[in-house]
């Protein structure tokens, strides 16, 4: 018997997030336990923060962010280089 895998999807409920939820459900193995976290819930947001989620949608497998979801998010330095905060 295969070991059950824990798959967590962090979603804000937007159309892009819903597409990722559908993708995960479509490609997940039969032994995967899929949990969809609503980022509007404070406990879900705390779990996401603990895993290092910086943007949604995001997917964690067995307590680790999937490679496609790690290292993403808003970066202040990049925004400043783009001129955010400077008058036009």
C-alpha positions as CSV (number, residue, x, y, z in Angstrom):
1,X,0.0,0.0,0.0
2,X,1.3,3.5,-0.9
3,X,2.0,6.0,1.8
4,X,-0.5,8.8,1.9
5,X,0.8,12.1,0.8
6,X,-0.4,15.4,2.2
7,X,-1.1,18.0,-0.4
8,X,-2.0,21.5,0.7
9,X,-3.3,24.2,-1.7
10,X,-3.3,27.8,-0.5
11,X,-6.1,29.7,-2.3
12,X,-7.6,33.2,-2.1
13,X,-10.7,32.0,-4.0
14,X,-9.8,33.8,-7.3
15,X,-10.2,32.2,-10.7
16,X,-6.5,31.5,-11.0
17,X,-6.5,29.8,-7.6
18,X,-9.5,27.7,-8.5
19,X,-7.7,26.6,-11.7
20,X,-4.8,25.4,-9.5
21,X,-7.1,23.6,-7.2
22,X,-8.7,21.8,-10.2
23,X,-5.2,21.0,-11.6
24,X,-4.0,19.5,-8.3
25,X,-7.2,17.4,-8.0
26,X,-6.7,16.2,-11.5
27,X,-3.1,15.2,-11.3
28,X,-2.9,14.0,-7.6
29,X,-2.3,10.4,-6.9
30,X,-5.0,8.2,-5.4
31,X,-3.2,8.1,-2.1
32,X,-3.0,11.9,-1.9
33,X,-4.9,13.7,0.8
34,X,-5.7,17.2,-0.6
35,X,-6.5,20.1,1.7
36,X,-7.5,23.4,0.2
37,X,-6.7,26.3,2.6
38,X,-8.7,29.5,2.3
39,X,-6.3,32.3,2.8
40,X,-9.1,34.5,4.3
41,X,-8.9,32.2,7.3
42,X,-6.3,33.4,9.9
43,X,-5.2,29.8,10.7
44,X,-4.7,29.1,7.0
45,X,-2.7,32.3,6.6
46,X,-0.5,31.3,9.6
47,X,0.1,27.9,8.1
48,X,1.0,29.5,4.8
49,X,3.4,31.9,6.5
50,X,5.1,29.0,8.4
51,X,5.7,27.2,5.1
52,X,7.1,30.3,3.4
53,X,4.2,31.0,1.1
54,X,4.7,34.5,-0.4
55,X,2.0,34.4,-3.1
56,X,-1.1,32.4,-4.0
57,X,-2.0,30.1,-5.3
58,X,0.7,27.9,-3.8
59,X,1.0,24.1,-3.3
60,X,2.8,22.3,-0.5
61,X,3.5,18.5,-0.7
62,X,4.3,16.7,2.6
63,X,5.0,20.0,4.3
64,X,7.3,21.5,1.7
65,X,6.5,24.1,-0.9
66,X,6.5,22.7,-4.4
67,X,9.4,24.0,-6.5
68,X,7.0,26.0,-8.7
69,X,5.8,27.9,-5.6
70,X,9.0,28.5,-3.7
71,X,10.7,31.9,-3.9
72,X,7.8,33.7,-5.5
73,X,6.1,36.8,-4.2
74,X,6.3,40.5,-4.1
75,X,9.9,41.8,-3.7
76,X,10.4,45.3,-2.4
77,X,13.8,45.7,-4.1
78,X,12.3,44.8,-7.5
79,X,9.4,47.3,-7.0
80,X,11.9,50.0,-6.1
81,X,14.0,49.3,-9.2
82,X,10.8,49.5,-11.3
83,X,10.3,53.0,-9.9
84,X,7.5,52.4,-7.4
85,X,7.4,55.2,-4.9
86,X,8.8,57.7,-7.4
87,X,6.7,60.4,-8.9
88,X,6.3,60.4,-12.7
